Amino acid sequence: MPEIVRSHSRAQFRRLAALLLVIVLGLAIRRFGYPLDLPFVIIKYGGSALWGAMVYLLLALGIARQQPVATAVMALIVAVCVELFRLYHTPWLDAFRLTAAGALLLGRIFSLWNILAYAMGIAAACLFDPARR
């Protein structure tokens, strides 16, 4: 197997490991943040930053040959679209948003601060992307 293919496979494996770590950390912050007396800003916006990093890593896994900065731009577009989607309401969509999965995936209320947190998480994920090494 050529070295380029092995290097690409290792980078993708590291991205997958990073994705799983980000998901676990995000869920842990939401679940254990208040019992551990973490500040609200860490619980709320730390989770949002990790969500942004997750979007970046998912896209990076799906379009592995893309440059990390281009992936980051696409991830930010996705994150902003999801945030703007919170402004759209229907009974079935609001019912889904009240579930744990709906709250984690789509969120409940629109916030410009979330967009900033997503951008920070995406930038950090791009900066530390295993494919950059």
N, CA, C and O atoms as a GROMACS GRO file, in nm:
protein
  532
    1MET      N    1   0.085  -0.118   0.000
    1MET     CA    2   0.000   0.000   0.000
    1MET      C    3   0.090   0.124   0.000
    1MET      O    4   0.178   0.136   0.085
    2PRO      N    5   0.069   0.217  -0.093
    2PRO     CA    6   0.152   0.338  -0.097
    2PRO      C    7   0.140   0.419   0.031
    2PRO      O    8   0.039   0.414   0.101
    3GLU      N    9   0.245   0.493   0.060
    3GLU     CA   10   0.250   0.573   0.183
    3GLU      C   11   0.140   0.679   0.186
    3GLU      O   12   0.087   0.709   0.293
    4ILE      N   13   0.106   0.736   0.072
    4ILE     CA   14   0.002   0.840   0.068
    4ILE      C   15  -0.132   0.782   0.114
    4ILE      O   16  -0.204   0.847   0.189
    5VAL      N   17  -0.164   0.662   0.069
    5VAL     CA   18  -0.290   0.598   0.108
    5VAL      C   19  -0.289   0.566   0.257
    5VAL      O   20  -0.388   0.590   0.326
    6ARG      N   21  -0.177   0.512   0.306
    6ARG     CA   22  -0.168   0.483   0.450
    6ARG      C   23  -0.179   0.610   0.532
    6ARG      O   24  -0.247   0.611   0.635
    7SER      N   25  -0.113   0.717   0.488
    7SER     CA   26  -0.120   0.844   0.560
    7SER      C   27  -0.263   0.898   0.562
    7SER      O   28  -0.310   0.948   0.664
    8HIS      N   29  -0.332   0.888   0.448
    8HIS     CA   30  -0.471   0.932   0.439
    8HIS      C   31  -0.559   0.849   0.532
    8HIS      O   32  -0.645   0.904   0.600
    9SER      N   33  -0.538   0.719   0.536
    9SER     CA   34  -0.617   0.631   0.623
    9SER      C   35  -0.594   0.664   0.770
    9SER      O   36  -0.688   0.666   0.849
   10ARG      N   37  -0.469   0.690   0.805
   10ARG     CA   38  -0.438   0.727   0.945
   10ARG      C   39  -0.506   0.859   0.981
   10ARG      O   40  -0.560   0.873   1.090
   11ALA      N   41  -0.502   0.954   0.890
   11ALA     CA   42  -0.565   1.084   0.917
   11ALA      C   43  -0.716   1.066   0.934
   11ALA      O   44  -0.775   1.127   1.023
   12GLN      N   45  -0.778   0.984   0.851
   12GLN     CA   46  -0.922   0.961   0.862
   12GLN      C   47  -0.955   0.888   0.993
   12GLN      O   48  -1.056   0.917   1.057
   13PHE      N   49  -0.871   0.794   1.031
   13PHE     CA   50  -0.893   0.725   1.159
   13PHE      C   51  -0.882   0.824   1.275
   13PHE      O   52  -0.962   0.819   1.368
   14ARG      N   53  -0.784   0.914   1.269
   14ARG     CA   54  -0.770   1.016   1.375
   14ARG      C   55  -0.888   1.111   1.376
   14ARG      O   56  -0.934   1.153   1.483
   15ARG      N   57  -0.938   1.145   1.258
   15ARG     CA   58  -1.058   1.229   1.253
   15ARG      C   59  -1.178   1.158   1.317
   15ARG      O   60  -1.254   1.220   1.391
   16LEU      N   61  -1.192   1.031   1.288
   16LEU     CA   62  -1.302   0.955   1.348
   16LEU      C   63  -1.287   0.948   1.499
   16LEU      O   64  -1.385   0.965   1.572
   17ALA      N   65  -1.166   0.924   1.547
   17ALA     CA   66  -1.142   0.922   1.691
   17ALA      C   67  -1.172   1.058   1.753
   17ALA      O   68  -1.232   1.067   1.860
   18ALA      N   69  -1.129   1.166   1.685
   18ALA     CA   70  -1.157   1.301   1.735
   18ALA      C   71  -1.307   1.327   1.737
   18ALA      O   72  -1.358   1.387   1.831
   19LEU      N   73  -1.378   1.282   1.634
   19LEU     CA   74  -1.523   1.299   1.628
   19LEU      C   75  -1.590   1.231   1.747
   19LEU      O   76  -1.675   1.290   1.813
   20LEU      N   77  -1.551   1.108   1.774
   20LEU     CA   78  -1.610   1.036   1.887
   20LEU      C   79  -1.579   1.105   2.019
   20LEU      O   80  -1.664   1.113   2.107
   21LEU      N   81  -1.457   1.154   2.034
   21LEU     CA   82  -1.418   1.227   2.156
   21LEU      C   83  -1.500   1.354   2.171
   21LEU      O   84  -1.547   1.385   2.281
   22VAL      N   85  -1.518   1.428   2.063
   22VAL     CA   86  -1.596   1.552   2.067
   22VAL      C   87  -1.740   1.522   2.107
   22VAL      O   88  -1.798   1.595   2.188
   23ILE      N   89  -1.799   1.417   2.051
   23ILE     CA   90  -1.936   1.381   2.085
   23ILE      C   91  -1.947   1.345   2.232
   23ILE      O   92  -2.038   1.390   2.301
   24VAL      N   93  -1.854   1.264   2.281
   24VAL     CA   94  -1.857   1.224   2.422
   24VAL      C   95  -1.840   1.346   2.513
   24VAL      O   96  -1.910   1.359   2.613
   25LEU      N   97  -1.747   1.434   2.479
   25LEU     CA   98  -1.727   1.554   2.560
   25LEU      C   99  -1.850   1.644   2.559
   25LEU      O  100  -1.889   1.698   2.663
   26GLY      N  101  -1.911   1.660   2.442
   26GLY     CA  102  -2.031   1.743   2.433
   26GLY      C  103  -2.145   1.689   2.516
   26GLY      O  104  -2.213   1.764   2.587
   27LEU      N  105  -2.166   1.558   2.507
   27LEU     CA  106  -2.272   1.495   2.587
   27LEU      C  107  -2.239   1.503   2.736
   27LEU      O  108  -2.328   1.523   2.819
   28ALA      N  109  -2.112   1.486   2.770
   28ALA     CA  110  -2.072   1.492   2.912
   28ALA      C  111  -2.092   1.632   2.969
   28ALA      O  112  -2.138   1.647   3.082
   29ILE      N  113  -2.059   1.734   2.891
   29ILE     CA  114  -2.080   1.872   2.938
   29ILE      C  115  -2.228   1.896   2.964
   29ILE      O  116  -2.266   1.954   3.066
   30ARG      N  117  -2.313   1.853   2.871
   30ARG     CA  118  -2.457   1.875   2.888
   30ARG      C  119  -2.514   1.794   3.004
   30ARG      O  120  -2.603   1.841   3.074
   31ARG      N  121  -2.463   1.674   3.023
   31ARG     CA  122  -2.518   1.586   3.127
   31ARG      C  123  -2.462   1.616   3.266
   31ARG      O  124  -2.536   1.617   3.365
   32PHE      N  125  -2.332   1.641   3.274
   32PHE     CA  126  -2.267   1.654   3.404
   32PHE      C  127  -2.220   1.796   3.437
   32PHE      O  128  -2.164   1.820   3.544
   33GLY      N  129  -2.243   1.890   3.345
   33GLY     CA  130  -2.195   2.027   3.368
   33GLY      C  131  -2.252   2.091   3.492
   33GLY      O  132  -2.177   2.146   3.574
   34TYR      N  133  -2.384   2.086   3.508
   34TYR     CA  134  -2.446   2.147   3.626
   34TYR      C  135  -2.412   2.073   3.755
   34TYR      O  136  -2.379   2.138   3.854
   35PRO      N  137  -2.419   1.937   3.758
   35PRO     CA  138  -2.381   1.867   3.882
   35PRO      C  139  -2.235   1.894   3.923
   35PRO      O  140  -2.202   1.890   4.042
   36LEU      N  141  -2.149   1.922   3.824
   36LEU     CA  142  -2.009   1.953   3.855
   36LEU      C  143  -1.988   2.101   3.883
   36LEU      O  144  -1.875   2.145   3.904
   37ASP      N  145  -2.097   2.178   3.884
   37ASP     CA  146  -2.092   2.323   3.908
   37ASP      C  147  -2.005   2.398   3.807
   37ASP      O  148  -1.939   2.496   3.841
   38LEU      N  149  -2.005   2.349   3.683
   38LEU     CA  150  -1.936   2.424   3.578
   38LEU      C  151  -2.016   2.551   3.549
   38LEU      O  152  -2.138   2.552   3.562
   39PRO      N  153  -1.948   2.657   3.512
   39PRO     CA  154  -2.019   2.781   3.481
   39PRO      C  155  -2.115   2.761   3.363
   39PRO      O  156  -2.088   2.682   3.273
   40PHE      N  157  -2.226   2.834   3.365
   40PHE     CA  158  -2.327   2.824   3.259
   40PHE      C  159  -2.265   2.846   3.122
   40PHE      O  160  -2.297   2.775   3.026
   41VAL      N  161  -2.175   2.945   3.111
   41VAL     CA  162  -2.116   2.977   2.981
   41VAL      C  163  -2.039   2.856   2.924
   41VAL      O  164  -2.039   2.835   2.803
   42ILE      N  165  -1.976   2.778   3.010
   42ILE     CA  166  -1.903   2.658   2.964
   42ILE      C  167  -2.002   2.552   2.919
   42ILE      O  168  -1.983   2.488   2.816
   43ILE      N  169  -2.107   2.534   2.996
   43ILE     CA  170  -2.207   2.432   2.961
   43ILE      C  171  -2.277   2.468   2.832
   43ILE      O  172  -2.287   2.385   2.741
   44LYS      N  173  -2.325   2.590   2.822
   44LYS     CA  174  -2.403   2.632   2.706
   44LYS      C  175  -2.318   2.647   2.581
   44LYS      O  176  -2.346   2.585   2.479
   45TYR      N  177  -2.215   2.728   2.590
   45TYR     CA  178  -2.138   2.759   2.470
   45TYR      C  179  -2.024   2.661   2.446
   45TYR      O  180  -1.977   2.648   2.332
   46GLY      N  181  -1.978   2.592   2.550
   46GLY     CA  182  -1.881   2.484   2.528
   46GLY      C  183  -1.945   2.372   2.447
   46GLY      O  184  -1.884   2.317   2.355
   47GLY      N  185  -2.070   2.340   2.482
   47GLY     CA  186  -2.142   2.239   2.405
   47GLY      C  187  -2.165   2.284   2.262
   47GLY      O  188  -2.156   2.203   2.170
   48SER      N  189  -2.194   2.411   2.242
   48SER     CA  190  -2.215   2.464   2.108
   48SER      C  191  -2.085   2.462   2.027
   48SER      O  192  -2.085   2.430   1.908
   49ALA      N  193  -1.975   2.497   2.090
   49ALA     CA  194  -1.845   2.492   2.022
   49ALA      C  195  -1.811   2.348   1.983
   49ALA      O  196  -1.761   2.324   1.873
   50LEU      N  197  -1.839   2.254   2.073
   50LEU     CA  198  -1.815   2.114   2.039
   50LEU      C  199  -1.907   2.067   1.928
   50LEU      O  200  -1.867   1.984   1.846
   51TRP      N  201  -2.031   2.118   1.924
   51TRP     CA  202  -2.123   2.083   1.817
   51TRP      C  203  -2.066   2.132   1.683
   51TRP      O  204  -2.071   2.060   1.583
   52GLY      N  205  -2.011   2.254   1.682
   52GLY     CA  206  -1.948   2.306   1.561
   52GLY      C  207  -1.829   2.221   1.518
   52GLY      O  208  -1.811   2.194   1.399
   53ALA      N  209  -1.748   2.178   1.615
   53ALA     CA  210  -1.634   2.091   1.584
   53ALA      C  211  -1.683   1.958   1.528
   53ALA      O  212  -1.621   1.902   1.438
   54MET      N  213  -1.795   1.908   1.581
   54MET     CA  214  -1.851   1.783   1.531
   54MET      C  215  -1.894   1.797   1.385
   54MET      O  216  -1.869   1.708   1.304
   55VAL      N  217  -1.956   1.908   1.351
   55VAL     CA  218  -1.998   1.931   1.213
   55VAL      C  219  -1.876   1.933   1.122
   55VAL      O  220  -1.877   1.872   1.015
   56TYR      N  221  -1.771   2.003   1.164
   56TYR     CA  222  -1.647   2.006   1.085
   56TYR      C  223  -1.593   1.865   1.063
   56TYR      O  224  -1.561   1.827   0.951
   57LEU      N  225  -1.583   1.789   1.170
   57LEU     CA  226  -1.525   1.654   1.160
   57LEU      C  227  -1.611   1.561   1.076
   57LEU      O  228  -1.558   1.478   1.001
   58LEU      N  229  -1.742   1.573   1.086
   58LEU     CA  230  -1.830   1.492   1.002
   58LEU      C  231  -1.808   1.524   0.854
   58LEU      O  232  -1.797   1.433   0.772
   59LEU      N  233  -1.801   1.652   0.821
   59LEU     CA  234  -1.776   1.691   0.683
   59LEU      C  235  -1.637   1.648   0.638
   59LEU      O  236  -1.619   1.603   0.525
   60ALA      N  237  -1.539   1.663   0.725
   60ALA     CA  238  -1.402   1.624   0.692
   60ALA      C  239  -1.393   1.473   0.664
   60ALA      O  240  -1.318   1.430   0.577
   61LEU      N  241  -1.469   1.395   0.738
   61LEU     CA  242  -1.471   1.251   0.712
   61LEU      C  243  -1.539   1.220   0.580
   61LEU      O  244  -1.497   1.130   0.507
   62GLY      N  245  -1.644   1.294   0.549
   62GLY     CA  246  -1.721   1.267   0.427
   62GLY      C  247  -1.652   1.315   0.300
   62GLY      O  248  -1.666   1.253   0.195
   63ILE      N  249  -1.580   1.425   0.309
   63ILE     CA  250  -1.512   1.480   0.193
   63ILE      C  251  -1.363   1.495   0.225
   63ILE      O  252  -1.309   1.606   0.231
   64ALA      N  253  -1.301   1.383   0.245
   64ALA     CA  254  -1.166   1.377   0.300
   64ALA      C  255  -1.061   1.450   0.217
   64ALA      O  256  -0.964   1.501   0.273
   65ARG      N  257  -1.078   1.458   0.089
   65ARG     CA  258  -0.976   1.519   0.004
   65ARG      C  259  -0.983   1.672   0.001
   65ARG      O  260  -0.895   1.738  -0.055
   66GLN      N  261  -1.086   1.728   0.060
   66GLN     CA  262  -1.104   1.873   0.063
   66GLN      C  263  -1.001   1.936   0.157
   66GLN      O  264  -0.962   1.875   0.256
   67GLN      N  265  -0.958   2.056   0.125
   67GLN     CA  266  -0.866   2.130   0.212
   67GLN      C  267  -0.936   2.163   0.344
   67GLN      O  268  -1.055   2.195   0.342
   68PRO      N  269  -0.867   2.158   0.456
   68PRO     CA  270  -0.931   2.186   0.586
   68PRO      C  271  -1.001   2.322   0.593
   68PRO      O  272  -1.107   2.332   0.654
   69VAL      N  273  -0.945   2.426   0.532
   69VAL     CA  274  -1.009   2.557   0.538
   69VAL      C  275  -1.141   2.555   0.460
   69VAL      O  276  -1.239   2.614   0.504
   70ALA      N  277  -1.143   2.489   0.346
   70ALA     CA  278  -1.267   2.478   0.268
   70ALA      C  279  -1.371   2.398   0.346
   70ALA      O  280  -1.490   2.431   0.344
   71THR      N  281  -1.326   2.294   0.415
   71THR     CA  282  -1.417   2.216   0.499
   71THR      C  283  -1.472   2.303   0.611
   71THR      O  284  -1.590   2.293   0.646
   72ALA      N  285  -1.388   2.387   0.669
   72ALA     CA  286  -1.431   2.476   0.777
   72ALA      C  287  -1.537   2.574   0.727
   72ALA      O  288  -1.634   2.602   0.798
   73VAL      N  289  -1.519   2.627   0.608
   73VAL     CA  290  -1.618   2.720   0.553
   73VAL      C  291  -1.751   2.648   0.533
   73VAL      O  292  -1.856   2.701   0.567
   74MET      N  293  -1.746   2.526   0.477
   74MET     CA  294  -1.869   2.449   0.458
   74MET      C  295  -1.934   2.417   0.592
   74MET      O  296  -2.057   2.424   0.604
   75ALA      N  297  -1.854   2.383   0.692
   75ALA     CA  298  -1.908   2.351   0.824
   75ALA      C  299  -1.977   2.474   0.885
   75ALA      O  300  -2.083   2.461   0.946
   76LEU      N  301  -1.918   2.590   0.867
   76LEU     CA  302  -1.980   2.713   0.919
   76LEU      C  303  -2.112   2.741   0.846
   76LEU      O  304  -2.208   2.784   0.909
   77ILE      N  305  -2.116   2.719   0.717
   77ILE     CA  306  -2.240   2.738   0.642
   77ILE      C  307  -2.348   2.644   0.695
   77ILE      O  308  -2.462   2.686   0.716
   78VAL      N  309  -2.313   2.517   0.716
   78VAL     CA  310  -2.409   2.420   0.770
   78VAL      C  311  -2.456   2.464   0.908
   78VAL      O  312  -2.576   2.463   0.936
   79ALA      N  313  -2.362   2.504   0.994
   79ALA     CA  314  -2.397   2.545   1.130
   79ALA      C  315  -2.489   2.667   1.131
   79ALA      O  316  -2.586   2.671   1.207
   80VAL      N  317  -2.460   2.765   1.047
   80VAL     CA  318  -2.545   2.884   1.040
   80VAL      C  319  -2.683   2.847   0.988
   80VAL      O  320  -2.784   2.898   1.037
   81CYS      N  321  -2.688   2.759   0.888
   81CYS     CA  322  -2.819   2.716   0.835
   81CYS      C  323  -2.901   2.644   0.941
   81CYS      O  324  -3.022   2.666   0.953
   82VAL      N  325  -2.837   2.558   1.018
   82VAL     CA  326  -2.909   2.488   1.126
   82VAL      C  327  -2.958   2.589   1.228
   82VAL      O  328  -3.071   2.577   1.278
   83GLU      N  329  -2.877   2.687   1.261
   83GLU     CA  330  -2.920   2.789   1.358
   83GLU      C  331  -3.037   2.870   1.302
   83GLU      O  332  -3.133   2.897   1.374
   84LEU      N  333  -3.029   2.909   1.177
   84LEU     CA  334  -3.140   2.983   1.115
   84LEU      C  335  -3.266   2.898   1.106
   84LEU      O  336  -3.377   2.950   1.112
   85PHE      N  337  -3.249   2.768   1.091
   85PHE     CA  338  -3.362   2.675   1.084
   85PHE      C  339  -3.443   2.679   1.214
   85PHE      O  340  -3.561   2.643   1.214
   86ARG      N  341  -3.382   2.721   1.322
   86ARG     CA  342  -3.453   2.732   1.451
   86ARG      C  343  -3.561   2.840   1.447
   86ARG      O  344  -3.649   2.843   1.533
   87LEU      N  345  -3.554   2.926   1.350
   87LEU     CA  346  -3.656   3.031   1.336
   87LEU      C  347  -3.782   2.977   1.268
   87LEU      O  348  -3.886   3.044   1.268
   88TYR      N  349  -3.774   2.859   1.212
   88TYR     CA  350  -3.887   2.797   1.143
   88TYR      C  351  -3.960   2.704   1.241
   88TYR      O  352  -3.897   2.621   1.306
   89HIS      N  353  -4.092   2.719   1.250
   89HIS     CA  354  -4.168   2.640   1.346
   89HIS      C  355  -4.289   2.575   1.281
   89HIS      O  356  -4.365   2.638   1.208
   90THR      N  357  -4.303   2.447   1.308
   90THR     CA  358  -4.424   2.371   1.275
   90THR      C  359  -4.451   2.283   1.396
   90THR      O  360  -4.359   2.258   1.474
   91PRO      N  361  -4.571   2.236   1.415
   91PRO     CA  362  -4.600   2.152   1.532
   91PRO      C  363  -4.512   2.027   1.540
   91PRO      O  364  -4.460   1.994   1.647
   92TRP      N  365  -4.493   1.957   1.428
   92TRP     CA  366  -4.414   1.834   1.433
   92TRP      C  367  -4.266   1.865   1.459
   92TRP      O  368  -4.199   1.789   1.529
   93LEU      N  369  -4.215   1.975   1.404
   93LEU     CA  370  -4.076   2.012   1.425
   93LEU      C  371  -4.053   2.058   1.569
   93LEU      O  372  -3.952   2.023   1.630
   94ASP      N  373  -4.146   2.135   1.622
   94ASP     CA  374  -4.135   2.177   1.763
   94ASP      C  375  -4.145   2.058   1.857
   94ASP      O  376  -4.078   2.055   1.960
   95ALA      N  377  -4.228   1.959   1.823
   95ALA     CA  378  -4.237   1.837   1.904
   95ALA      C  379  -4.104   1.762   1.901
   95ALA      O  380  -4.060   1.711   2.004
   96PHE      N  381  -4.042   1.755   1.784
   96PHE     CA  382  -3.911   1.689   1.775
   96PHE      C  383  -3.805   1.765   1.855
   96PHE      O  384  -3.722   1.703   1.920
   97ARG      N  385  -3.809   1.897   1.849
   97ARG     CA  386  -3.712   1.977   1.924
   97ARG      C  387  -3.724   1.958   2.075
   97ARG      O  388  -3.628   1.983   2.148
   98LEU      N  389  -3.839   1.914   2.122
   98LEU     CA  390  -3.858   1.889   2.265
   98LEU      C  391  -3.798   1.755   2.310
   98LEU      O  392  -3.785   1.730   2.429
   99THR      N  393  -3.761   1.669   2.214
   99THR     CA  394  -3.696   1.543   2.249
   99THR      C  395  -3.547   1.568   2.272
   99THR      O  396  -3.494   1.672   2.231
  100ALA      N  397  -3.480   1.475   2.337
  100ALA     CA  398  -3.336   1.489   2.360
  100ALA      C  399  -3.260   1.495   2.228
  100ALA      O  400  -3.172   1.580   2.210
  101ALA      N  401  -3.295   1.407   2.135
  101ALA     CA  402  -3.227   1.406   2.005
  101ALA      C  403  -3.252   1.538   1.931
  101ALA      O  404  -3.159   1.594   1.872
  102GLY      N  405  -3.374   1.585   1.934
  102GLY     CA  406  -3.407   1.711   1.866
  102GLY      C  407  -3.333   1.829   1.925
  102GLY      O  408  -3.284   1.915   1.852
  103ALA      N  409  -3.324   1.832   2.057
  103ALA     CA  410  -3.253   1.943   2.123
  103ALA      C  411  -3.104   1.939   2.090
  103ALA      O  412  -3.043   2.043   2.066
  104LEU      N  413  -3.044   1.819   2.089
  104LEU     CA  414  -2.901   1.807   2.061
  104LEU      C  415  -2.869   1.834   1.914
  104LEU      O  416  -2.767   1.897   1.884
  105LEU      N  417  -2.953   1.789   1.824
  105LEU     CA  418  -2.925   1.804   1.681
  105LEU      C  419  -2.967   1.940   1.626
  105LEU      O  420  -2.892   2.002   1.550
  106LEU      N  421  -3.084   1.986   1.663
  106LEU     CA  422  -3.138   2.109   1.605
  106LEU      C  423  -3.142   2.226   1.702
  106LEU      O  424  -3.145   2.342   1.659
  107GLY      N  425  -3.142   2.199   1.829
  107GLY     CA  426  -3.157   2.305   1.927
  107GLY      C  427  -3.300   2.353   1.934
  107GLY      O  428  -3.386   2.309   1.858
  108ARG      N  429  -3.325   2.444   2.025
  108ARG     CA  430  -3.462   2.490   2.047
  108ARG      C  431  -3.484   2.635   2.009
  108ARG      O  432  -3.585   2.668   1.947
  109ILE      N  433  -3.391   2.723   2.045
  109ILE     CA  434  -3.413   2.865   2.018
  109ILE      C  435  -3.293   2.924   1.944
  109ILE      O  436  -3.180   2.880   1.962
  110PHE      N  437  -3.320   3.023   1.862
  110PHE     CA  438  -3.217   3.090   1.782
  110PHE      C  439  -3.130   3.178   1.871
  110PHE      O  440  -3.179   3.243   1.963
  111SER      N  441  -3.000   3.178   1.842
  111SER     CA  442  -2.908   3.262   1.918
  111SER      C  443  -2.787   3.297   1.831
  111SER      O  444  -2.721   3.209   1.776
  112LEU      N  445  -2.760   3.426   1.819
  112LEU     CA  446  -2.639   3.468   1.748
  112LEU      C  447  -2.514   3.423   1.821
  112LEU      O  448  -2.411   3.396   1.759
  113TRP      N  449  -2.522   3.413   1.953
  113TRP     CA  450  -2.407   3.368   2.032
  113TRP      C  451  -2.370   3.224   1.996
  113TRP      O  452  -2.252   3.189   1.998
  114ASN      N  453  -2.469   3.142   1.964
  114ASN     CA  454  -2.439   3.006   1.922
  114ASN      C  455  -2.356   3.005   1.794
  114ASN      O  456  -2.264   2.924   1.780
  115ILE      N  457  -2.386   3.095   1.702
  115ILE     CA  458  -2.310   3.100   1.578
  115ILE      C  459  -2.164   3.132   1.607
  115ILE      O  460  -2.074   3.074   1.546
  116LEU      N  461  -2.140   3.222   1.700
  116LEU     CA  462  -2.002   3.254   1.740
  116LEU      C  463  -1.936   3.131   1.802
  116LEU      O  464  -1.820   3.102   1.772
  117ALA      N  465  -2.007   3.060   1.888
  117ALA     CA  466  -1.952   2.940   1.950
  117ALA      C  467  -1.924   2.833   1.845
  117ALA      O  468  -1.821   2.765   1.850
  118TYR      N  469  -2.016   2.817   1.748
  118TYR     CA  470  -1.991   2.719   1.640
  118TYR      C  471  -1.865   2.756   1.564
  118TYR      O  472  -1.782   2.670   1.536
  119ALA      N  473  -1.850   2.884   1.532
  119ALA     CA  474  -1.733   2.929   1.456
  119ALA      C  475  -1.605   2.900   1.533
  119ALA      O  476  -1.504   2.860   1.474
  120MET      N  477  -1.608   2.920   1.664
  120MET     CA  478  -1.489   2.892   1.745
  120MET      C  479  -1.458   2.742   1.746
  120MET      O  480  -1.342   2.703   1.735
  121GLY      N  481  -1.561   2.660   1.759
  121GLY     CA  482  -1.540   2.515   1.757
  121GLY      C  483  -1.490   2.466   1.623
  121GLY      O  484  -1.404   2.378   1.616
  122ILE      N  485  -1.545   2.521   1.516
  122ILE     CA  486  -1.502   2.484   1.381
  122ILE      C  487  -1.358   2.526   1.359
  122ILE      O  488  -1.278   2.450   1.304
  123ALA      N  489  -1.324   2.647   1.401
  123ALA     CA  490  -1.185   2.694   1.386
  123ALA      C  491  -1.088   2.606   1.463
  123ALA      O  492  -0.980   2.574   1.413
  124ALA      N  493  -1.124   2.568   1.584
  124ALA     CA  494  -1.037   2.481   1.663
  124ALA      C  495  -1.022   2.344   1.597
  124ALA      O  496  -0.912   2.289   1.590
  125ALA      N  497  -1.133   2.289   1.548
  125ALA     CA  498  -1.126   2.159   1.482
  125ALA      C  499  -1.041   2.167   1.356
  125ALA      O  500  -0.964   2.075   1.327
  126CYS      N  501  -1.054   2.275   1.282
  126CYS     CA  502  -0.973   2.294   1.161
  126CYS      C  503  -0.826   2.306   1.197
  126CYS      O  504  -0.740   2.246   1.133
  127LEU      N  505  -0.797   2.384   1.299
  127LEU     CA  506  -0.659   2.406   1.342
  127LEU      C  507  -0.591   2.276   1.386
  127LEU      O  508  -0.473   2.255   1.358
  128PHE      N  509  -0.667   2.191   1.454
  128PHE     CA  510  -0.610   2.066   1.506
  128PHE      C  511  -0.647   1.945   1.422
  128PHE      O  512  -0.632   1.831   1.467
  129ASP      N  513  -0.696   1.966   1.301
  129ASP     CA  514  -0.734   1.857   1.211
  129ASP      C  515  -0.615   1.764   1.187
  129ASP      O  516  -0.508   1.810   1.146
  130PRO      N  517  -0.632   1.635   1.214
  130PRO     CA  518  -0.523   1.540   1.193
  130PRO      C  519  -0.471   1.537   1.049
  130PRO      O  520  -0.355   1.502   1.027
  131ALA      N  521  -0.552   1.572   0.952
  131ALA     CA  522  -0.508   1.572   0.812
  131ALA      C  523  -0.410   1.685   0.783
  131ALA      O  524  -0.343   1.683   0.679
  132ARG      N  525  -0.399   1.781   0.871
  132ARG     CA  526  -0.305   1.893   0.850
  132ARG      C  527  -0.163   1.853   0.884
  132ARG      O  528  -0.069   1.925   0.849
  133ARG      N  529  -0.146   1.742   0.950
  133ARG     CA  530  -0.012   1.702   0.996
  133ARG      C  531   0.060   1.624   0.892
  133ARG      O  532   0.174   1.582   0.914
   0.00000   0.00000   0.00000
